[in-house]
Amino acid sequence: MDRSEPEKPDVLPSTALAYLDRNYWDKRFAHEEHYEWFKDYSHFRDLVLQHIKLQSSVLELGCGNSQLCEELYRDGITQLTCIDLSPIAVHNMQQRLINKGYKEIKVLEADMLDLPFEDGCFDVVIEKGTMDVLFVDSGDPWNPHPATVEKVMKMLHEIHRVLKPEGIFISITFGQPHFRRRFFGHPEFTWSVEWNTFGETFHYFLYILKKGQRSSESEECGEKTRMPAISLYHDELEGEDYLFRTNLDEMES
């Protein structure tokens, strides 16, 4: 009799479109304990902590099975609320945090396009790779499908709504500034926009949007570091990150 351990299910989808399927995530989270999109906390910790105070109330969108909330908690940020659309992800995260003694962290099943929170109740909203999912079927990155634009704007409207008057939205993403500008810089929002990059061979973007601080100068995203060249090679990216990479042929068309 073969007593070897069963193989771990392969969670890598055949196409990035699977990321839009709730059933895909439920099945994945039922088997996968932990995965970090776009590098782990150590790579951007210093950038994030510049903008989050110990007493800040923080909302994490699309927590999945990431350890981001745990890392923030260990850095003394204890007013944390995490949401995810997958009930399995929420249940697993709740159990994991209880087992580690992080009982103050709240984990809720919720849709980031329709947040179940009152206006102006968080100091910080943070997401890592969650917004990128909305772009997997966007078509031309210079002119996304109307359905994509509608979903992204709903997400941003909800974030803007639940932030306090001087709250901060932190977005960790593959999305280059020339593709995100039309969304982040929409005139309906009062936030200023700036960004940093992190990563070695391939660069990831960390946007800082400060509500109530928009000015005429904020019409264009403020760049904190030199724009990196976009990598062409999948083997320079970690895990599944390459599935979010914008197609260069589309970018140059």
Buried (B, 14 or more C-beta within 10 A) or exposed (E): EEEEEEEEEEBEBEEBEBBEEEEBBBBBBBEBEEBBBBBBBEBBBEBBBEBBEEEBBBBBBBBBBBBBBBBBBEBEBBBBBBBBBBEBBBBBBBEBBEEEEBEEBBBBBBBBBEBEBEEBBBBBBBBBBBBBBBBBBBEEBEEBEEEBBEBBBBBBBBBBEBBBEEBBBBBBBBBBBEBBBBBBBBEEBBBBBBBBBBBEEBBBBBBBBBBEBBEEEBEEBEEEEEEBEEBEEEEBBBEBBBBBBBEEEEBEE
